[in-house]
Amino acid sequence: MIESDFIKAMQLLFPKGNPLREFADFVSKGDSIDKLTSLLFIKDRLESEYRLATFTQLHSPNNNCTQYLEDISSALSECNKRIVQLTNKVLQDEMQKKAFDNIREMRDRITLG
């Protein structure tokens, strides 16, 4: 699933006004750095949720959180993949900006020189 498919699925799954829908709408309009920042926030939340569920299962054997832990683990894995993809895109975008800046600077030197 590519990023835009993931966002579209979130938008279809949740009605307007729902915080997750609003987040998906924000991400769909944001640039790569906004998306990366948001995913890092989500990763942090998922990791916290995973630790809490693990703690609950360890200290309350009657609560079986196995499926929940598997779901969170899967979401974390997907989140990590998207973070890597977006990190690469941000780096690529920044390299292109730097190259364009260098070309512009060289052009200005030639034009002014």
C-alpha positions as CSV (number, residue, x, y, z in Angstrom):
1,M,0.0,0.0,0.0
2,I,1.5,3.3,-1.0
3,E,1.1,6.4,1.1
4,S,-1.7,8.0,-0.9
5,D,-3.7,4.7,-0.7
6,F,-3.2,4.7,3.1
7,I,-4.5,8.3,3.4
8,K,-7.5,7.6,1.1
9,A,-8.4,4.5,3.2
10,M,-8.3,6.6,6.4
11,Q,-10.5,9.3,4.8
12,L,-13.0,6.7,3.7
13,L,-13.0,4.9,7.0
14,F,-13.6,7.9,9.3
15,P,-16.2,10.6,8.9
16,K,-15.4,14.3,8.8
17,G,-15.0,15.7,12.3
18,N,-13.2,12.5,13.5
19,P,-9.7,13.3,14.7
20,L,-8.2,10.5,12.7
21,R,-10.0,11.8,9.5
22,E,-8.8,15.3,10.3
23,F,-5.2,14.0,10.7
24,A,-5.5,12.1,7.3
25,D,-6.8,15.3,5.7
26,F,-3.8,17.3,7.1
27,V,-1.3,14.7,6.0
28,S,-2.8,14.5,2.5
29,K,-2.1,18.3,2.1
30,G,1.2,18.5,3.9
31,D,4.6,18.4,2.4
32,S,7.1,15.6,3.0
33,I,8.5,17.1,6.2
34,D,5.0,17.6,7.7
35,K,4.2,14.0,6.9
36,L,7.4,12.8,8.4
37,T,6.9,14.8,11.5
38,S,3.4,13.4,11.9
39,L,4.5,9.8,11.4
40,L,7.2,10.2,14.0
41,F,4.5,11.4,16.4
42,I,2.3,8.4,15.5
43,K,5.3,6.0,16.0
44,D,5.9,7.5,19.4
45,R,2.2,7.0,20.3
46,L,2.1,3.5,19.0
47,E,5.3,2.6,21.0
48,S,3.7,4.0,24.2
49,E,0.5,2.1,23.5
50,Y,2.5,-1.1,23.0
51,R,4.4,-0.7,26.2
52,L,1.2,-0.1,28.1
53,A,-0.5,-3.2,26.6
54,T,2.6,-5.2,27.4
55,F,2.6,-4.0,31.0
56,T,-1.1,-4.7,31.3
57,Q,-0.7,-8.3,30.0
58,L,2.2,-9.0,32.3
59,H,0.5,-7.7,35.4
60,S,-3.0,-8.7,34.7
61,P,-2.9,-12.3,33.3
62,N,-6.7,-12.3,32.9
63,N,-6.5,-9.6,30.2
64,N,-5.3,-11.2,27.0
65,C,-3.8,-8.5,24.9
66,T,-2.1,-10.7,22.4
67,Q,-4.2,-9.7,19.3
68,Y,-4.0,-6.1,20.3
69,L,-0.2,-6.3,20.7
70,E,0.0,-8.0,17.2
71,D,-2.1,-5.2,15.7
72,I,0.1,-2.5,17.3
73,S,3.2,-4.3,16.2
74,S,1.9,-4.5,12.6
75,A,1.0,-0.8,12.7
76,L,4.5,0.1,14.0
77,S,6.1,-1.9,11.2
78,E,4.0,-0.1,8.6
79,C,4.8,3.2,10.2
80,N,8.5,2.5,10.2
81,K,8.4,1.6,6.5
82,R,6.7,4.9,5.7
83,I,9.2,6.8,7.9
84,V,12.0,5.3,5.9
85,Q,10.3,6.2,2.6
86,L,9.6,9.7,3.6
87,T,13.1,10.2,5.1
88,N,14.5,9.2,1.7
89,K,12.1,11.6,-0.1
90,V,12.9,14.5,2.2
91,L,16.7,13.9,1.6
92,Q,16.1,13.7,-2.1
93,D,14.0,16.9,-2.1
94,E,16.7,18.7,-0.1
95,M,19.4,17.5,-2.5
96,Q,17.4,18.7,-5.4
97,K,16.9,22.1,-3.8
98,K,20.6,22.3,-3.1
99,A,21.4,21.4,-6.7
100,F,19.0,24.0,-8.0
101,D,20.4,26.6,-5.6
102,N,23.9,25.8,-6.9
103,I,22.8,26.1,-10.5
104,R,21.1,29.4,-9.8
105,E,24.2,30.7,-8.1
106,M,26.4,29.7,-11.0
107,R,23.9,31.2,-13.5
108,D,24.0,34.5,-11.5
109,R,27.8,34.5,-11.4
110,I,27.9,34.0,-15.2
111,T,25.2,36.6,-15.8
112,L,26.7,39.2,-13.5
113,G,30.3,38.3,-14.2
